[in-house]
Amino acid sequence: MPALVVGLGNPGEEYAATRHNIGAMAIDELASRAAVSLSVHKKTHTRSTAARLAGEAAHLAVPMSYMNVSGGPVSSLAKYLSVPPTEVIVIHDELDIPFGTVKLKRGGGSGGHNGLKDVTKALGTPDYIRVRVGIGRPPGRMDAATFVLKPFGAAERKELPFLVSDAADAVEAILESGLEKAQQRFHSPS
């Protein structure tokens, strides 16, 4: 059964380059690698497409809703495609991981991430795979909600293509070898 790979983010050009949209950026990278384009799927309120990644069938998607209400589109598309929650892979920004780091896990809490809260609620379980893309903590006393909606800084922008590529590599590793082997690859010190 093909996995459903979803990149979380906010719609619109004003959010395209923000930290909160790193999941959507990774989906764009995966679509580019597979030489496919996402198209609007009105029934599920997503942009999505079928793809082959690392020799495996998958479905790529980005909700067309705002981050905090992305669960409905994710759940709708999973039901439409008959993909169980355990076969859903969600790529998202993670404040509690240093910038430039990718971590993988199945299940767990939301860590205050409203997009994950909504996906968990809509899927009816937290037992989906997460590709957690580190964006680091906000500087000083900056509010986390403000930080995630800001574009990456100049130094981060130089490293951003590598981080997006690592997130895409992580998805392909999960599809090709399973979560445990992918975790061994991405969690071991370089």
Biotite code that builds the C-alpha atoms (Angstrom):
import biotite.structure as struc

atoms = struc.array([
    struc.Atom([0.000, 0.000, 0.000], chain_id="A", res_id=1, res_name="MET", atom_name="CA", element="C"),
    struc.Atom([1.411, 3.426, -0.898], chain_id="A", res_id=2, res_name="PRO", atom_name="CA", element="C"),
    struc.Atom([2.323, 5.727, 1.968], chain_id="A", res_id=3, res_name="ALA", atom_name="CA", element="C"),
    struc.Atom([0.785, 9.181, 2.197], chain_id="A", res_id=4, res_name="LEU", atom_name="CA", element="C"),
    struc.Atom([3.551, 11.768, 2.676], chain_id="A", res_id=5, res_name="VAL", atom_name="CA", element="C"),
    struc.Atom([2.262, 15.145, 3.860], chain_id="A", res_id=6, res_name="VAL", atom_name="CA", element="C"),
    struc.Atom([4.239, 18.354, 4.278], chain_id="A", res_id=7, res_name="GLY", atom_name="CA", element="C"),
    struc.Atom([2.711, 20.834, 6.705], chain_id="A", res_id=8, res_name="LEU", atom_name="CA", element="C"),
    struc.Atom([2.744, 24.572, 6.061], chain_id="A", res_id=9, res_name="GLY", atom_name="CA", element="C"),
    struc.Atom([0.594, 27.625, 5.439], chain_id="A", res_id=10, res_name="ASN", atom_name="CA", element="C"),
    struc.Atom([-0.834, 28.571, 2.040], chain_id="A", res_id=11, res_name="PRO", atom_name="CA", element="C"),
    struc.Atom([0.119, 31.748, 0.200], chain_id="A", res_id=12, res_name="GLY", atom_name="CA", element="C"),
    struc.Atom([3.261, 33.484, -0.979], chain_id="A", res_id=13, res_name="GLU", atom_name="CA", element="C"),
    struc.Atom([3.656, 35.463, 2.269], chain_id="A", res_id=14, res_name="GLU", atom_name="CA", element="C"),
    struc.Atom([4.325, 32.190, 4.130], chain_id="A", res_id=15, res_name="TYR", atom_name="CA", element="C"),
    struc.Atom([6.232, 30.260, 1.437], chain_id="A", res_id=16, res_name="ALA", atom_name="CA", element="C"),
    struc.Atom([9.723, 31.003, 2.799], chain_id="A", res_id=17, res_name="ALA", atom_name="CA", element="C"),
    struc.Atom([8.896, 30.810, 6.528], chain_id="A", res_id=18, res_name="THR", atom_name="CA", element="C"),
    struc.Atom([10.111, 28.259, 9.052], chain_id="A", res_id=19, res_name="ARG", atom_name="CA", element="C"),
    struc.Atom([6.594, 26.845, 9.451], chain_id="A", res_id=20, res_name="HIS", atom_name="CA", element="C"),
    struc.Atom([6.632, 25.821, 5.764], chain_id="A", res_id=21, res_name="ASN", atom_name="CA", element="C"),
    struc.Atom([9.646, 23.520, 5.855], chain_id="A", res_id=22, res_name="ILE", atom_name="CA", element="C"),
    struc.Atom([7.325, 20.499, 5.455], chain_id="A", res_id=23, res_name="GLY", atom_name="CA", element="C"),
    struc.Atom([5.808, 21.925, 2.273], chain_id="A", res_id=24, res_name="ALA", atom_name="CA", element="C"),
    struc.Atom([9.329, 22.721, 1.011], chain_id="A", res_id=25, res_name="MET", atom_name="CA", element="C"),
    struc.Atom([10.314, 19.071, 1.498], chain_id="A", res_id=26, res_name="ALA", atom_name="CA", element="C"),
    struc.Atom([7.262, 17.922, -0.484], chain_id="A", res_id=27, res_name="ILE", atom_name="CA", element="C"),
    struc.Atom([8.289, 20.244, -3.321], chain_id="A", res_id=28, res_name="ASP", atom_name="CA", element="C"),
    struc.Atom([11.757, 18.646, -3.243], chain_id="A", res_id=29, res_name="GLU", atom_name="CA", element="C"),
    struc.Atom([10.282, 15.126, -3.336], chain_id="A", res_id=30, res_name="LEU", atom_name="CA", element="C"),
    struc.Atom([7.978, 16.076, -6.221], chain_id="A", res_id=31, res_name="ALA", atom_name="CA", element="C"),
    struc.Atom([10.964, 17.484, -8.104], chain_id="A", res_id=32, res_name="SER", atom_name="CA", element="C"),
    struc.Atom([12.953, 14.272, -7.549], chain_id="A", res_id=33, res_name="ARG", atom_name="CA", element="C"),
    struc.Atom([10.027, 12.185, -8.804], chain_id="A", res_id=34, res_name="ALA", atom_name="CA", element="C"),
    struc.Atom([9.434, 14.573, -11.750], chain_id="A", res_id=35, res_name="ALA", atom_name="CA", element="C"),
    struc.Atom([5.777, 15.088, -10.785], chain_id="A", res_id=36, res_name="VAL", atom_name="CA", element="C"),
    struc.Atom([3.636, 18.147, -10.048], chain_id="A", res_id=37, res_name="SER", atom_name="CA", element="C"),
    struc.Atom([1.088, 18.588, -7.308], chain_id="A", res_id=38, res_name="LEU", atom_name="CA", element="C"),
    struc.Atom([-2.407, 19.517, -8.409], chain_id="A", res_id=39, res_name="SER", atom_name="CA", element="C"),
    struc.Atom([-5.457, 20.691, -6.496], chain_id="A", res_id=40, res_name="VAL", atom_name="CA", element="C"),
    struc.Atom([-7.623, 17.900, -5.117], chain_id="A", res_id=41, res_name="HIS", atom_name="CA", element="C"),
    struc.Atom([-10.800, 19.811, -4.280], chain_id="A", res_id=42, res_name="LYS", atom_name="CA", element="C"),
    struc.Atom([-12.547, 16.989, -2.407], chain_id="A", res_id=43, res_name="LYS", atom_name="CA", element="C"),
    struc.Atom([-9.790, 16.865, 0.196], chain_id="A", res_id=44, res_name="THR", atom_name="CA", element="C"),
    struc.Atom([-8.600, 20.497, 0.131], chain_id="A", res_id=45, res_name="HIS", atom_name="CA", element="C"),
    struc.Atom([-5.028, 19.472, -0.683], chain_id="A", res_id=46, res_name="THR", atom_name="CA", element="C"),
    struc.Atom([-2.481, 19.790, -3.454], chain_id="A", res_id=47, res_name="ARG", atom_name="CA", element="C"),
    struc.Atom([-1.381, 16.234, -4.130], chain_id="A", res_id=48, res_name="SER", atom_name="CA", element="C"),
    struc.Atom([-0.017, 13.689, -6.590], chain_id="A", res_id=49, res_name="THR", atom_name="CA", element="C"),
    struc.Atom([1.030, 10.067, -6.893], chain_id="A", res_id=50, res_name="ALA", atom_name="CA", element="C"),
    struc.Atom([4.787, 9.495, -7.109], chain_id="A", res_id=51, res_name="ALA", atom_name="CA", element="C"),
    struc.Atom([7.500, 6.852, -7.026], chain_id="A", res_id=52, res_name="ARG", atom_name="CA", element="C"),
    struc.Atom([10.153, 7.542, -4.406], chain_id="A", res_id=53, res_name="LEU", atom_name="CA", element="C"),
    struc.Atom([13.121, 5.257, -3.823], chain_id="A", res_id=54, res_name="ALA", atom_name="CA", element="C"),
    struc.Atom([11.328, 2.727, -6.038], chain_id="A", res_id=55, res_name="GLY", atom_name="CA", element="C"),
    struc.Atom([8.221, 2.775, -3.822], chain_id="A", res_id=56, res_name="GLU", atom_name="CA", element="C"),
    struc.Atom([4.717, 4.048, -4.574], chain_id="A", res_id=57, res_name="ALA", atom_name="CA", element="C"),
    struc.Atom([3.718, 7.057, -2.502], chain_id="A", res_id=58, res_name="ALA", atom_name="CA", element="C"),
    struc.Atom([1.274, 9.916, -2.539], chain_id="A", res_id=59, res_name="HIS", atom_name="CA", element="C"),
    struc.Atom([2.624, 13.429, -1.866], chain_id="A", res_id=60, res_name="LEU", atom_name="CA", element="C"),
    struc.Atom([0.409, 16.152, -0.427], chain_id="A", res_id=61, res_name="ALA", atom_name="CA", element="C"),
    struc.Atom([0.294, 19.617, 1.082], chain_id="A", res_id=62, res_name="VAL", atom_name="CA", element="C"),
    struc.Atom([-2.905, 20.799, 2.815], chain_id="A", res_id=63, res_name="PRO", atom_name="CA", element="C"),
    struc.Atom([-4.335, 23.989, 1.303], chain_id="A", res_id=64, res_name="MET", atom_name="CA", element="C"),
    struc.Atom([-5.533, 25.050, 4.761], chain_id="A", res_id=65, res_name="SER", atom_name="CA", element="C"),
    struc.Atom([-3.627, 26.945, 7.410], chain_id="A", res_id=66, res_name="TYR", atom_name="CA", element="C"),
    struc.Atom([-1.299, 24.945, 9.640], chain_id="A", res_id=67, res_name="MET", atom_name="CA", element="C"),
    struc.Atom([-3.570, 24.920, 12.693], chain_id="A", res_id=68, res_name="ASN", atom_name="CA", element="C"),
    struc.Atom([-6.433, 23.294, 10.740], chain_id="A", res_id=69, res_name="VAL", atom_name="CA", element="C"),
    struc.Atom([-4.425, 20.940, 8.527], chain_id="A", res_id=70, res_name="SER", atom_name="CA", element="C"),
    struc.Atom([-5.837, 17.777, 10.117], chain_id="A", res_id=71, res_name="GLY", atom_name="CA", element="C"),
    struc.Atom([-9.066, 17.799, 8.117], chain_id="A", res_id=72, res_name="GLY", atom_name="CA", element="C"),
    struc.Atom([-7.339, 17.769, 4.722], chain_id="A", res_id=73, res_name="PRO", atom_name="CA", element="C"),
    struc.Atom([-4.810, 15.135, 5.864], chain_id="A", res_id=74, res_name="VAL", atom_name="CA", element="C"),
    struc.Atom([-7.538, 12.871, 7.221], chain_id="A", res_id=75, res_name="SER", atom_name="CA", element="C"),
    struc.Atom([-9.781, 13.415, 4.174], chain_id="A", res_id=76, res_name="SER", atom_name="CA", element="C"),
    struc.Atom([-7.011, 12.489, 1.744], chain_id="A", res_id=77, res_name="LEU", atom_name="CA", element="C"),
    struc.Atom([-5.980, 9.450, 3.814], chain_id="A", res_id=78, res_name="ALA", atom_name="CA", element="C"),
    struc.Atom([-9.602, 8.222, 3.749], chain_id="A", res_id=79, res_name="LYS", atom_name="CA", element="C"),
    struc.Atom([-9.983, 9.024, 0.045], chain_id="A", res_id=80, res_name="TYR", atom_name="CA", element="C"),
    struc.Atom([-6.840, 6.995, -0.743], chain_id="A", res_id=81, res_name="LEU", atom_name="CA", element="C"),
    struc.Atom([-7.670, 4.266, 1.836], chain_id="A", res_id=82, res_name="SER", atom_name="CA", element="C"),
    struc.Atom([-4.357, 4.874, 3.622], chain_id="A", res_id=83, res_name="VAL", atom_name="CA", element="C"),
    struc.Atom([-4.434, 3.948, 7.334], chain_id="A", res_id=84, res_name="PRO", atom_name="CA", element="C"),
    struc.Atom([-2.986, 6.483, 9.793], chain_id="A", res_id=85, res_name="PRO", atom_name="CA", element="C"),
    struc.Atom([0.011, 4.206, 10.435], chain_id="A", res_id=86, res_name="THR", atom_name="CA", element="C"),
    struc.Atom([1.032, 4.697, 6.769], chain_id="A", res_id=87, res_name="GLU", atom_name="CA", element="C"),
    struc.Atom([0.876, 8.501, 6.961], chain_id="A", res_id=88, res_name="VAL", atom_name="CA", element="C"),
    struc.Atom([4.211, 10.355, 7.098], chain_id="A", res_id=89, res_name="ILE", atom_name="CA", element="C"),
    struc.Atom([4.011, 13.993, 8.227], chain_id="A", res_id=90, res_name="VAL", atom_name="CA", element="C"),
    struc.Atom([6.933, 16.358, 7.601], chain_id="A", res_id=91, res_name="ILE", atom_name="CA", element="C"),
    struc.Atom([6.919, 19.360, 9.938], chain_id="A", res_id=92, res_name="HIS", atom_name="CA", element="C"),
    struc.Atom([9.018, 22.067, 11.573], chain_id="A", res_id=93, res_name="ASP", atom_name="CA", element="C"),
    struc.Atom([10.343, 21.321, 15.059], chain_id="A", res_id=94, res_name="GLU", atom_name="CA", element="C"),
    struc.Atom([11.408, 24.007, 17.540], chain_id="A", res_id=95, res_name="LEU", atom_name="CA", element="C"),
    struc.Atom([12.990, 21.534, 19.962], chain_id="A", res_id=96, res_name="ASP", atom_name="CA", element="C"),
    struc.Atom([15.568, 20.294, 17.449], chain_id="A", res_id=97, res_name="ILE", atom_name="CA", element="C"),
    struc.Atom([18.550, 22.428, 16.381], chain_id="A", res_id=98, res_name="PRO", atom_name="CA", element="C"),
    struc.Atom([18.403, 23.989, 12.933], chain_id="A", res_id=99, res_name="PHE", atom_name="CA", element="C"),
    struc.Atom([19.816, 21.654, 10.310], chain_id="A", res_id=100, res_name="GLY", atom_name="CA", element="C"),
    struc.Atom([18.850, 18.420, 12.090], chain_id="A", res_id=101, res_name="THR", atom_name="CA", element="C"),
    struc.Atom([16.251, 15.850, 11.003], chain_id="A", res_id=102, res_name="VAL", atom_name="CA", element="C"),
    struc.Atom([14.762, 13.347, 13.475], chain_id="A", res_id=103, res_name="LYS", atom_name="CA", element="C"),
    struc.Atom([12.237, 10.582, 12.831], chain_id="A", res_id=104, res_name="LEU", atom_name="CA", element="C"),
    struc.Atom([9.671, 8.959, 15.075], chain_id="A", res_id=105, res_name="LYS", atom_name="CA", element="C"),
    struc.Atom([6.286, 7.293, 15.179], chain_id="A", res_id=106, res_name="ARG", atom_name="CA", element="C"),
    struc.Atom([3.641, 8.660, 17.503], chain_id="A", res_id=107, res_name="GLY", atom_name="CA", element="C"),
    struc.Atom([4.102, 10.899, 20.499], chain_id="A", res_id=108, res_name="GLY", atom_name="CA", element="C"),
    struc.Atom([2.669, 14.212, 21.559], chain_id="A", res_id=109, res_name="GLY", atom_name="CA", element="C"),
    struc.Atom([2.425, 17.446, 19.652], chain_id="A", res_id=110, res_name="SER", atom_name="CA", element="C"),
    struc.Atom([5.070, 19.374, 21.604], chain_id="A", res_id=111, res_name="GLY", atom_name="CA", element="C"),
    struc.Atom([2.846, 22.446, 21.351], chain_id="A", res_id=112, res_name="GLY", atom_name="CA", element="C"),
    struc.Atom([2.731, 22.196, 17.529], chain_id="A", res_id=113, res_name="HIS", atom_name="CA", element="C"),
    struc.Atom([-0.849, 23.085, 16.616], chain_id="A", res_id=114, res_name="ASN", atom_name="CA", element="C"),
    struc.Atom([-0.600, 21.488, 13.173], chain_id="A", res_id=115, res_name="GLY", atom_name="CA", element="C"),
    struc.Atom([0.336, 18.144, 14.725], chain_id="A", res_id=116, res_name="LEU", atom_name="CA", element="C"),
    struc.Atom([-2.426, 18.516, 17.340], chain_id="A", res_id=117, res_name="LYS", atom_name="CA", element="C"),
    struc.Atom([-4.970, 18.957, 14.563], chain_id="A", res_id=118, res_name="ASP", atom_name="CA", element="C"),
    struc.Atom([-3.612, 16.067, 12.470], chain_id="A", res_id=119, res_name="VAL", atom_name="CA", element="C"),
    struc.Atom([-3.677, 13.757, 15.510], chain_id="A", res_id=120, res_name="THR", atom_name="CA", element="C"),
    struc.Atom([-7.243, 14.790, 16.323], chain_id="A", res_id=121, res_name="LYS", atom_name="CA", element="C"),
    struc.Atom([-8.436, 14.324, 12.728], chain_id="A", res_id=122, res_name="ALA", atom_name="CA", element="C"),
    struc.Atom([-6.690, 10.959, 12.228], chain_id="A", res_id=123, res_name="LEU", atom_name="CA", element="C"),
    struc.Atom([-7.958, 9.787, 15.631], chain_id="A", res_id=124, res_name="GLY", atom_name="CA", element="C"),
    struc.Atom([-4.482, 8.619, 16.659], chain_id="A", res_id=125, res_name="THR", atom_name="CA", element="C"),
    struc.Atom([-0.963, 9.993, 17.177], chain_id="A", res_id=126, res_name="PRO", atom_name="CA", element="C"),
    struc.Atom([0.466, 6.778, 15.668], chain_id="A", res_id=127, res_name="ASP", atom_name="CA", element="C"),
    struc.Atom([1.685, 8.215, 12.366], chain_id="A", res_id=128, res_name="TYR", atom_name="CA", element="C"),
    struc.Atom([5.308, 8.773, 11.335], chain_id="A", res_id=129, res_name="ILE", atom_name="CA", element="C"),
    struc.Atom([6.825, 12.222, 11.834], chain_id="A", res_id=130, res_name="ARG", atom_name="CA", element="C"),
    struc.Atom([9.789, 13.657, 9.966], chain_id="A", res_id=131, res_name="VAL", atom_name="CA", element="C"),
    struc.Atom([10.788, 16.380, 12.419], chain_id="A", res_id=132, res_name="ARG", atom_name="CA", element="C"),
    struc.Atom([12.826, 19.094, 10.726], chain_id="A", res_id=133, res_name="VAL", atom_name="CA", element="C"),
    struc.Atom([14.802, 21.184, 13.208], chain_id="A", res_id=134, res_name="GLY", atom_name="CA", element="C"),
    struc.Atom([14.351, 24.948, 13.019], chain_id="A", res_id=135, res_name="ILE", atom_name="CA", element="C"),
    struc.Atom([15.800, 25.711, 16.477], chain_id="A", res_id=136, res_name="GLY", atom_name="CA", element="C"),
    struc.Atom([14.438, 27.908, 19.252], chain_id="A", res_id=137, res_name="ARG", atom_name="CA", element="C"),
    struc.Atom([13.547, 31.585, 18.845], chain_id="A", res_id=138, res_name="PRO", atom_name="CA", element="C"),
    struc.Atom([16.220, 34.064, 19.895], chain_id="A", res_id=139, res_name="PRO", atom_name="CA", element="C"),
    struc.Atom([15.872, 35.976, 23.154], chain_id="A", res_id=140, res_name="GLY", atom_name="CA", element="C"),
    struc.Atom([12.296, 36.373, 24.278], chain_id="A", res_id=141, res_name="ARG", atom_name="CA", element="C"),
    struc.Atom([10.716, 36.129, 20.834], chain_id="A", res_id=142, res_name="MET", atom_name="CA", element="C"),
    struc.Atom([7.392, 34.315, 20.919], chain_id="A", res_id=143, res_name="ASP", atom_name="CA", element="C"),
    struc.Atom([7.514, 30.889, 19.236], chain_id="A", res_id=144, res_name="ALA", atom_name="CA", element="C"),
    struc.Atom([4.393, 31.683, 17.171], chain_id="A", res_id=145, res_name="ALA", atom_name="CA", element="C"),
    struc.Atom([6.113, 34.786, 15.781], chain_id="A", res_id=146, res_name="THR", atom_name="CA", element="C"),
    struc.Atom([9.373, 32.918, 15.154], chain_id="A", res_id=147, res_name="PHE", atom_name="CA", element="C"),
    struc.Atom([7.842, 30.126, 13.049], chain_id="A", res_id=148, res_name="VAL", atom_name="CA", element="C"),
    struc.Atom([6.122, 32.655, 10.773], chain_id="A", res_id=149, res_name="LEU", atom_name="CA", element="C"),
    struc.Atom([9.358, 34.521, 10.025], chain_id="A", res_id=150, res_name="LYS", atom_name="CA", element="C"),
    struc.Atom([11.610, 33.733, 7.059], chain_id="A", res_id=151, res_name="PRO", atom_name="CA", element="C"),
    struc.Atom([14.875, 31.950, 7.713], chain_id="A", res_id=152, res_name="PHE", atom_name="CA", element="C"),
    struc.Atom([17.846, 34.188, 8.518], chain_id="A", res_id=153, res_name="GLY", atom_name="CA", element="C"),
    struc.Atom([20.642, 34.832, 5.998], chain_id="A", res_id=154, res_name="ALA", atom_name="CA", element="C"),
    struc.Atom([22.985, 32.163, 7.400], chain_id="A", res_id=155, res_name="ALA", atom_name="CA", element="C"),
    struc.Atom([20.119, 29.648, 7.604], chain_id="A", res_id=156, res_name="GLU", atom_name="CA", element="C"),
    struc.Atom([19.086, 30.344, 3.993], chain_id="A", res_id=157, res_name="ARG", atom_name="CA", element="C"),
    struc.Atom([22.537, 29.190, 2.847], chain_id="A", res_id=158, res_name="LYS", atom_name="CA", element="C"),
    struc.Atom([22.006, 25.856, 4.621], chain_id="A", res_id=159, res_name="GLU", atom_name="CA", element="C"),
    struc.Atom([18.276, 25.524, 3.870], chain_id="A", res_id=160, res_name="LEU", atom_name="CA", element="C"),
    struc.Atom([18.641, 23.562, 0.594], chain_id="A", res_id=161, res_name="PRO", atom_name="CA", element="C"),
    struc.Atom([20.697, 20.941, 2.470], chain_id="A", res_id=162, res_name="PHE", atom_name="CA", element="C"),
    struc.Atom([18.109, 20.708, 5.259], chain_id="A", res_id=163, res_name="LEU", atom_name="CA", element="C"),
    struc.Atom([15.222, 20.336, 2.785], chain_id="A", res_id=164, res_name="VAL", atom_name="CA", element="C"),
    struc.Atom([17.234, 17.690, 0.926], chain_id="A", res_id=165, res_name="SER", atom_name="CA", element="C"),
    struc.Atom([17.910, 15.838, 4.209], chain_id="A", res_id=166, res_name="ASP", atom_name="CA", element="C"),
    struc.Atom([14.174, 15.840, 5.026], chain_id="A", res_id=167, res_name="ALA", atom_name="CA", element="C"),
    struc.Atom([13.416, 14.430, 1.564], chain_id="A", res_id=168, res_name="ALA", atom_name="CA", element="C"),
    struc.Atom([16.200, 11.844, 1.994], chain_id="A", res_id=169, res_name="ASP", atom_name="CA", element="C"),
    struc.Atom([14.641, 10.819, 5.322], chain_id="A", res_id=170, res_name="ALA", atom_name="CA", element="C"),
    struc.Atom([11.255, 10.187, 3.672], chain_id="A", res_id=171, res_name="VAL", atom_name="CA", element="C"),
    struc.Atom([12.901, 8.108, 0.948], chain_id="A", res_id=172, res_name="GLU", atom_name="CA", element="C"),
    struc.Atom([14.843, 6.138, 3.587], chain_id="A", res_id=173, res_name="ALA", atom_name="CA", element="C"),
    struc.Atom([11.603, 5.378, 5.474], chain_id="A", res_id=174, res_name="ILE", atom_name="CA", element="C"),
    struc.Atom([9.912, 4.184, 2.285], chain_id="A", res_id=175, res_name="LEU", atom_name="CA", element="C"),
    struc.Atom([12.897, 2.122, 1.183], chain_id="A", res_id=176, res_name="GLU", atom_name="CA", element="C"),
    struc.Atom([14.089, 0.572, 4.452], chain_id="A", res_id=177, res_name="SER", atom_name="CA", element="C"),
    struc.Atom([11.438, 1.206, 7.100], chain_id="A", res_id=178, res_name="GLY", atom_name="CA", element="C"),
    struc.Atom([11.383, 3.603, 10.034], chain_id="A", res_id=179, res_name="LEU", atom_name="CA", element="C"),
    struc.Atom([13.874, 1.794, 12.274], chain_id="A", res_id=180, res_name="GLU", atom_name="CA", element="C"),
    struc.Atom([16.669, 1.631, 9.683], chain_id="A", res_id=181, res_name="LYS", atom_name="CA", element="C"),
    struc.Atom([15.972, 5.231, 8.649], chain_id="A", res_id=182, res_name="ALA", atom_name="CA", element="C"),
    struc.Atom([16.250, 6.296, 12.303], chain_id="A", res_id=183, res_name="GLN", atom_name="CA", element="C"),
    struc.Atom([19.598, 4.530, 12.615], chain_id="A", res_id=184, res_name="GLN", atom_name="CA", element="C"),
    struc.Atom([20.853, 6.444, 9.595], chain_id="A", res_id=185, res_name="ARG", atom_name="CA", element="C"),
    struc.Atom([19.552, 9.882, 10.606], chain_id="A", res_id=186, res_name="PHE", atom_name="CA", element="C"),
    struc.Atom([20.033, 9.692, 14.366], chain_id="A", res_id=187, res_name="HIS", atom_name="CA", element="C"),
    struc.Atom([23.595, 8.413, 14.430], chain_id="A", res_id=188, res_name="SER", atom_name="CA", element="C"),
    struc.Atom([26.326, 11.015, 14.904], chain_id="A", res_id=189, res_name="PRO", atom_name="CA", element="C"),
    struc.Atom([28.102, 11.935, 11.669], chain_id="A", res_id=190, res_name="SER", atom_name="CA", element="C"),
])
